[in-house]
Amino acid sequence: MVLDITSVLSGEKSRLDIDYMLTLPREATAEHAVNLADVTFPTPARVTGQLTDNAGYMRLTLSVVLPYVTLCARCAKEVRGAFSIDFARTVVTEGMVEDAEEKEEDFAVSENGKLDIDRQLIEILSLEFPMRVLCKEDCKGLCDRCGKDLNEGACNCNKSEVHPAFAAILKKFEEK
């Protein structure tokens, strides 16, 4: 969303409330982060917050709630949830910050009285989204031999079998 902040810049208003839905384009999320490759977003993210001006110091504070659907990293069951983050930046006008890297990380830059926050929000959502999502914190995953979901109970696989790569090492210990 591109916010028109001219009323705040001119001193006409000291606060601008923000409430809108942010649609994450599939190609935008895929280009930002590998951790979003298998994640879908069934509905847009809800963005709420405000832009405040306190004697020329402008601060943008936002809360973002993003519903998602993905697979559990251990048992491959579908997981539905909502990812929430808080986003805060100092707002500066174009030309106030020279260092481009500092500008991207710490500031939201307004150009000609407009403030485009979607690009920074998509980037921060991509960076902050968890690398692995679990269906529950204590998910037991799948049996590595038969593929049974261990959350539903134990499987009948022989657990005492030793992986062939470690068999020779185990024999050395048994000899001593």
C-alpha positions as CSV (number, residue, x, y, z in Angstrom):
1,M,0.0,0.0,0.0
2,V,1.2,3.5,-0.8
3,L,0.2,5.9,2.0
4,D,-0.3,9.5,1.3
5,I,1.4,11.1,4.3
6,T,1.3,14.8,3.1
7,S,-1.2,15.7,5.8
8,V,1.3,14.5,8.5
9,L,4.3,16.1,6.7
10,S,2.5,19.4,6.6
11,G,1.5,19.3,10.3
12,E,-2.2,19.1,9.5
13,K,-2.4,15.8,11.3
14,S,-0.2,14.3,13.9
15,R,-1.4,10.7,13.5
16,L,-2.5,8.5,10.6
17,D,-4.3,5.3,11.3
18,I,-3.5,2.3,9.0
19,D,-5.7,-0.7,8.4
20,Y,-5.6,-2.7,5.2
21,M,-5.2,-6.2,3.7
22,L,-1.8,-7.0,2.2
23,T,-1.9,-9.7,-0.6
24,L,1.4,-11.5,-0.9
25,P,2.1,-12.3,-4.5
26,R,3.4,-15.8,-5.0
27,E,6.4,-14.7,-7.0
28,A,7.4,-12.0,-4.4
29,T,7.5,-14.5,-1.6
30,A,9.3,-17.1,-3.6
31,E,12.1,-14.7,-4.6
32,H,12.7,-13.6,-1.0
33,A,12.9,-16.8,0.9
34,V,13.3,-20.5,0.5
35,N,11.4,-21.1,3.7
36,L,8.2,-20.0,1.9
37,A,8.5,-22.4,-1.0
38,D,5.9,-24.8,0.4
39,V,3.7,-22.3,2.1
40,T,0.4,-20.9,0.8
41,F,-1.5,-17.9,2.1
42,P,-5.2,-18.5,1.8
43,T,-6.2,-15.0,2.7
44,P,-4.3,-11.6,2.7
45,A,-2.4,-10.4,5.7
46,R,-4.1,-8.0,8.0
47,V,-2.0,-4.9,8.5
48,T,-2.9,-2.4,11.3
49,G,-1.1,0.4,13.0
50,Q,-0.3,4.0,12.8
51,L,2.0,6.7,11.6
52,T,2.7,9.3,14.4
53,D,4.4,12.6,14.2
54,N,5.9,13.9,17.4
55,A,7.5,17.3,16.8
56,G,8.9,16.2,13.5
57,Y,9.9,12.7,14.6
58,M,7.7,10.4,12.5
59,R,7.3,6.7,13.6
60,L,5.5,4.0,11.7
61,T,4.3,1.1,13.9
62,L,2.5,-1.8,12.4
63,S,1.2,-5.3,13.4
64,V,0.8,-7.9,10.7
65,V,-1.2,-11.1,11.0
66,L,-0.7,-13.5,8.1
67,P,-2.8,-16.8,7.8
68,Y,-0.8,-19.6,6.3
69,V,-1.1,-23.3,5.2
70,T,1.9,-25.6,5.0
71,L,3.1,-29.1,5.9
72,C,4.5,-30.2,9.2
73,A,8.3,-30.6,8.9
74,R,8.2,-33.9,10.7
75,C,5.0,-35.8,9.8
76,A,3.9,-34.0,6.7
77,K,0.4,-33.2,8.0
78,E,-1.3,-30.0,6.9
79,V,-0.8,-27.2,9.3
80,R,-2.9,-24.1,9.4
81,G,-1.9,-21.1,11.4
82,A,-1.4,-17.4,11.6
83,F,2.0,-15.8,11.7
84,S,2.2,-12.4,13.5
85,I,4.9,-9.8,13.6
86,D,5.3,-6.2,14.7
87,F,7.0,-3.8,12.4
88,A,8.4,-0.4,13.4
89,R,10.4,2.1,11.4
90,T,11.4,5.7,11.7
91,V,9.9,7.6,8.7
92,V,12.3,10.0,6.9
93,T,11.9,12.0,3.7
94,E,14.0,11.2,0.7
95,G,17.6,12.4,0.9
96,M,17.7,12.5,4.7
97,V,19.7,9.2,5.0
98,E,22.8,8.6,2.8
99,D,23.7,5.0,3.7
100,A,21.5,2.8,1.5
101,E,21.9,-0.2,3.7
102,E,21.0,1.7,6.9
103,K,18.1,3.2,5.0
104,E,16.6,-0.2,4.2
105,E,17.1,-1.7,7.7
106,D,16.1,1.2,10.0
107,F,13.9,3.6,8.0
108,A,10.8,3.9,5.9
109,V,11.6,6.5,3.3
110,S,8.8,8.7,1.9
111,E,9.1,10.0,-1.6
112,N,7.1,13.1,-2.7
113,G,4.7,12.7,0.3
114,K,4.1,9.0,-0.4
115,L,5.2,6.0,1.7
116,D,5.3,2.6,0.1
117,I,5.5,0.0,2.9
118,D,4.5,-3.2,1.2
119,R,8.0,-4.1,-0.1
120,Q,9.5,-3.8,3.3
121,L,6.7,-5.7,4.9
122,I,7.0,-8.6,2.4
123,E,10.7,-8.7,2.9
124,I,10.4,-8.8,6.7
125,L,7.7,-11.4,6.6
126,S,9.9,-13.6,4.4
127,L,12.9,-13.2,6.7
128,E,11.0,-13.8,9.9
129,F,8.7,-16.7,8.9
130,P,9.9,-19.9,10.6
131,M,12.1,-22.2,8.6
132,R,10.3,-25.3,9.9
133,V,6.6,-25.4,11.0
134,L,5.4,-28.3,13.2
135,C,1.9,-29.5,13.7
136,K,2.5,-29.6,17.4
137,E,5.6,-28.9,19.5
138,D,6.2,-32.5,20.4
139,C,5.5,-34.0,16.9
140,K,7.2,-37.4,16.7
141,G,7.3,-37.4,12.9
142,L,7.4,-40.5,10.6
143,C,9.2,-43.8,11.1
144,D,12.3,-43.6,8.9
145,R,11.8,-47.2,7.8
146,C,8.1,-47.8,7.2
147,G,6.8,-44.2,7.1
148,K,4.1,-44.6,9.8
149,D,3.0,-41.5,11.6
150,L,4.5,-42.0,15.1
151,N,2.0,-39.5,16.5
152,E,-0.6,-42.2,16.0
153,G,1.3,-44.9,17.8
154,A,4.5,-47.0,17.5
155,C,5.2,-49.0,14.4
156,N,6.3,-52.7,14.2
157,C,9.8,-52.0,12.7
158,N,12.8,-53.7,14.2
159,K,14.5,-50.9,16.0
160,S,17.6,-53.0,17.0
161,E,18.9,-53.2,13.5
162,V,22.1,-51.3,13.1
163,H,22.7,-49.0,10.1
164,P,25.3,-50.8,7.8
165,A,27.6,-47.7,8.0
166,F,27.9,-48.1,11.7
167,A,28.0,-51.9,11.9
168,A,31.9,-52.1,11.7
169,I,32.3,-49.5,14.4
170,L,29.9,-51.3,16.7
171,K,31.8,-54.6,16.2
172,K,35.0,-52.8,17.4
173,F,33.3,-51.8,20.6
174,E,31.9,-55.3,21.2
175,E,35.4,-56.8,20.9
176,K,36.7,-54.8,23.8
